[in-house]
Amino acid sequence: MVYGLEFAESVKGQLRGLTAHQRAAVFDGIERQLTHEPLSETRNRKPLRPNPVAPWELRLGDLRVFYEVAPDQATTIRILAVGVKSGNTLRIGGQEVKL
């Protein structure tokens, strides 16, 4: 089954804060890894402990994509946030976030 993608309004601003190369990596990674079996745990895709950001994380090098399966549409993935991880610091939209 192919999943559709939906981006939260806040993600647009977060993507603008990335370089063109990082944006391309995010879009490529989302298409490759989330359009088929987004809820299967893999080396780069895992469920997170309860947190205010999202229930799932996709790792793309130092980039992180946070997402959920839309509760009202079982075939839609909602991208909730995109951030950059450096060491133990995660920045989403220029703000440091603790998970």
C-alpha positions as CSV (number, residue, x, y, z in Angstrom):
1,M,0.0,0.0,0.0
2,V,1.2,3.5,-0.9
3,Y,0.8,6.2,1.8
4,G,0.0,9.8,1.0
5,L,2.0,12.6,2.6
6,E,0.7,15.7,4.4
7,F,3.0,18.4,5.8
8,A,2.1,20.4,8.9
9,E,2.1,24.2,8.3
10,S,5.1,24.7,10.6
11,V,7.2,22.3,8.5
12,K,7.4,24.8,5.6
13,G,9.3,27.3,7.8
14,Q,11.5,24.6,9.2
15,L,12.4,23.5,5.7
16,R,13.3,27.1,4.7
17,G,15.9,27.0,7.5
18,L,17.7,24.1,5.8
19,T,20.2,24.2,3.0
20,A,19.1,23.1,-0.5
21,H,21.1,19.9,-0.1
22,Q,19.5,19.2,3.3
23,R,16.0,19.8,1.8
24,A,16.7,17.5,-1.1
25,A,17.9,14.8,1.4
26,V,14.7,15.2,3.5
27,F,12.4,14.9,0.5
28,D,14.3,12.0,-1.0
29,G,14.3,10.2,2.4
30,I,10.6,10.8,3.0
31,E,9.8,9.4,-0.4
32,R,12.0,6.4,-0.1
33,Q,11.2,5.4,3.4
34,L,7.8,6.6,4.4
35,T,5.6,6.0,1.4
36,H,5.7,2.2,2.0
37,E,5.5,0.6,5.4
38,P,6.1,3.8,7.5
39,L,5.2,2.0,10.8
40,S,7.8,-0.8,10.4
41,E,10.8,-0.2,12.7
42,T,14.1,-0.1,10.8
43,R,17.6,1.1,11.5
44,N,16.7,4.6,10.5
45,R,13.0,4.6,11.5
46,K,11.8,4.1,15.0
47,P,8.9,4.8,17.4
48,L,9.6,7.3,20.1
49,R,8.7,7.5,23.8
50,P,5.7,9.8,24.4
51,N,6.9,13.4,23.6
52,P,5.3,16.7,22.5
53,V,6.7,16.4,18.9
54,A,5.7,13.1,17.3
55,P,5.3,9.4,17.8
56,W,7.8,8.4,15.1
57,E,11.3,9.5,13.9
58,L,13.1,9.1,10.6
59,R,16.9,9.6,10.8
60,L,18.6,10.9,7.6
61,G,22.2,11.5,8.7
62,D,22.1,14.5,11.0
63,L,18.5,15.3,9.9
64,R,15.4,14.1,11.7
65,V,11.9,13.9,10.4
66,F,9.1,13.5,12.9
67,Y,5.8,12.0,11.7
68,E,2.6,10.2,12.5
69,V,0.0,8.2,10.7
70,A,-3.1,10.4,10.5
71,P,-5.6,9.0,12.9
72,D,-8.5,10.0,10.7
73,Q,-6.9,8.7,7.4
74,A,-5.0,5.4,7.9
75,T,-3.2,5.8,4.5
76,T,-1.8,9.3,5.2
77,I,1.5,10.2,6.8
78,R,1.7,13.6,8.5
79,I,5.1,15.2,8.7
80,L,5.0,17.1,11.9
81,A,8.6,18.5,12.2
82,V,12.0,18.5,10.6
83,G,15.1,19.2,12.6
84,V,18.9,19.0,12.7
85,K,20.7,16.9,15.3
86,S,24.2,17.8,16.4
87,G,25.6,15.7,19.2
88,N,22.9,15.6,21.9
89,T,21.2,18.8,20.6
90,L,18.2,18.7,18.4
91,R,17.1,22.0,16.7
92,I,13.7,22.3,15.1
93,G,13.1,25.6,13.4
94,G,16.2,27.1,15.1
95,Q,14.9,26.3,18.6
96,E,16.6,23.6,20.8
97,V,14.1,20.8,21.6
98,K,14.3,18.2,24.3
99,L,12.7,14.8,23.5
